[in-house]
Amino acid sequence: MKSKEFYQLLESRKSIRKYKKDQPPREVIERILMAGMQAPSGKNRQNWRFFVVTGKKRDEYLKYSQKSWLGIKDVLQEKLKPSLYQFTERFFFTLGDAPVIVFCYSNNTPEERYHTSIGSVYMAAENINLAAIVEGLGCCTMGAPLEIKQEVDQFLGVTELPEYQAGELELLCAIVMGYPDHEPPKAPRQTEGRITWL
Ligand SMILES: Cc1cc2nc3c(=O)[nH]c(=O)nc-3n(C[C@H](O)[C@H](O)[C@H](O)COP(=O)(O)O)c2cc1C
């Protein structure tokens, strides 16, 4: 890949909140998750864990998504203009028809500091965002499920997994994914005051 293409890829990434209903093939999702796992990680622990939800289970999750909306709607009502607030509310109720949800967890253990464990998973999440574009998909990273973390753990059966001790796996975000069905404008980047050279 030429460097120009790489920078164009970065610039073309946008959060997608409206999807076609078509289900992406499983091998495509697997390639995207493999790209996620190319990320660097603290002490090379590769402590990411992904739970992929599609089909009926994905439909079942909508009621949880709606519940997570309750935790953030007041903040957004103050911040967003009414049309965008309504669009966002609808997104939480439908997940924009996204056929795939990837829940990203960190496996936290005393071997590695908390913040680097978490940072490693978010690095994988960005790789996933970019690989999705290369595969012709779009996605939206969502922190909203953290509003109902314990319920999501139970919904996914994370608390029942015998290979992990209680509390070892921590939900960090969900990435909803599918074929884009809109072309939102690029959110302008704010670069001023973000870099200090010493
Ligand atoms: C950690 C994280 C959490 C986010 N949580 C949500 C969310 O809960 N709901 C949502 O609609 N977008 C969410 N987003 C997407 C941001 O709103 C989006 O990245 C930002 O507005 C910039 O737009 P862009 O991604 O199109 O550049 C999240 C993004 C990140 C990185």
The ligand as a Tripos MOL2 file, in Angstrom:
@<TRIPOS>MOLECULE
LIG
   31    33     1     0     0
SMALL
NO_CHARGES

@<TRIPOS>ATOM
      1 C1        -14.4720    4.8770   23.0490 C.3       1 LIG1
      2 C2        -15.5700    5.3770   22.1290 C.ar      1 LIG1
      3 C3        -16.8840    5.3020   22.5310 C.ar      1 LIG1
      4 C4        -17.9200    5.7220   21.6790 C.ar      1 LIG1
      5 N1        -19.2240    5.5540   22.0640 N.ar      1 LIG1
      6 C5        -20.2180    5.8370   21.1980 C.ar      1 LIG1
      7 C6        -21.5700    5.5350   21.5320 C.ar      1 LIG1
      8 O1        -21.8670    4.9990   22.5940 O.2       1 LIG1
      9 N2        -22.5380    5.8450   20.6400 N.ar      1 LIG1
     10 C7        -22.2450    6.4290   19.4330 C.ar      1 LIG1
     11 O2        -23.1760    6.6830   18.6660 O.2       1 LIG1
     12 N3        -20.9710    6.7120   19.0810 N.ar      1 LIG1
     13 C8        -19.9520    6.4220   19.9210 C.ar      1 LIG1
     14 N4        -18.6480    6.6570   19.5670 N.ar      1 LIG1
     15 C9        -18.3330    7.2570   18.2560 C.3       1 LIG1
     16 C10       -17.9880    8.7360   18.4070 C.3       1 LIG1
     17 O3        -19.1580    9.4660   18.6630 O.3       1 LIG1
     18 C11       -17.2840    9.2070   17.1120 C.3       1 LIG1
     19 O4        -16.0800    8.5120   16.9440 O.3       1 LIG1
     20 C12       -17.0140   10.7030   17.1290 C.3       1 LIG1
     21 O5        -18.1950   11.4440   17.1700 O.3       1 LIG1
     22 C13       -16.1990   11.1410   15.9000 C.3       1 LIG1
     23 O6        -16.8700   10.7650   14.7120 O.3       1 LIG1
     24 P1        -16.1820    9.8000   13.6430 P.3       1 LIG1
     25 O7        -15.9590    8.4690   14.2950 O.co2     1 LIG1
     26 O8        -17.1740    9.7300   12.5180 O.co2     1 LIG1
     27 O9        -14.8920   10.4200   13.2410 O.co2     1 LIG1
     28 C14       -17.6020    6.2680   20.4020 C.ar      1 LIG1
     29 C15       -16.2600    6.3500   20.0110 C.ar      1 LIG1
     30 C16       -15.2600    5.8980   20.8550 C.ar      1 LIG1
     31 C17       -13.8240    5.9570   20.3700 C.3       1 LIG1
@<TRIPOS>BOND
     1     1     2 1
     2     2     3 ar
     3     2    30 ar
     4     3     4 ar
     5     4     5 ar
     6     4    28 ar
     7     5     6 ar
     8     6     7 ar
     9     6    13 1
    10     7     8 2
    11     7     9 ar
    12     9    10 ar
    13    10    11 2
    14    10    12 ar
    15    12    13 ar
    16    13    14 ar
    17    14    15 1
    18    14    28 ar
    19    15    16 1
    20    16    17 1
    21    16    18 1
    22    18    19 1
    23    18    20 1
    24    20    21 1
    25    20    22 1
    26    22    23 1
    27    23    24 1
    28    24    25 2
    29    24    26 1
    30    24    27 1
    31    28    29 ar
    32    29    30 ar
    33    30    31 1
@<TRIPOS>SUBSTRUCTURE
     1 LIG1         1 GROUP 0 **** ****
